[in-house]
């Protein structure tokens, strides 16, 4: 049984891929924050092609706020980190992250994400890999695909 402490390390691998630019327009970054800021509840997670049982993440939430993320299991903070928008691709964005607190503290990564209404989809690459190019977690890929729903206030 795999424990989801989460590849909510929101976010895969800090090594920049060829062709990715870290020169993203500040207005675009602010627009992204405005859309993504808030509290999100994990509703599904698949790691390397294997779905995680819902009871393992039933009380897991993530707060995004202007380039920082905090995950909580109930009231307990499980991880904290930063994320930076580094590129736009067709239909999604590429981010690099760094975990500051939690089991993955000090680790860096890349991921892709998209917000559609009240759904945030994030696909993390396996450690040491470039950001995924699609929102999938096939067996052998090492990718983790997480789907979050916005928590209404």
Secondary structure, DSSP 8 states (H G I E B T S, - for coil): ----S-TTS-S---S--TT--S---HHHHHHHHHHH-EEEEEEEEEETTEE--GGGTTTEEEEEETTEEEEEETTEEEEEEEEEEEEEETTEEEEEEEEEESTTTT-EEEEEEEEETTEEEEEE--TTS---SSS---TTT--EEEEEEE---
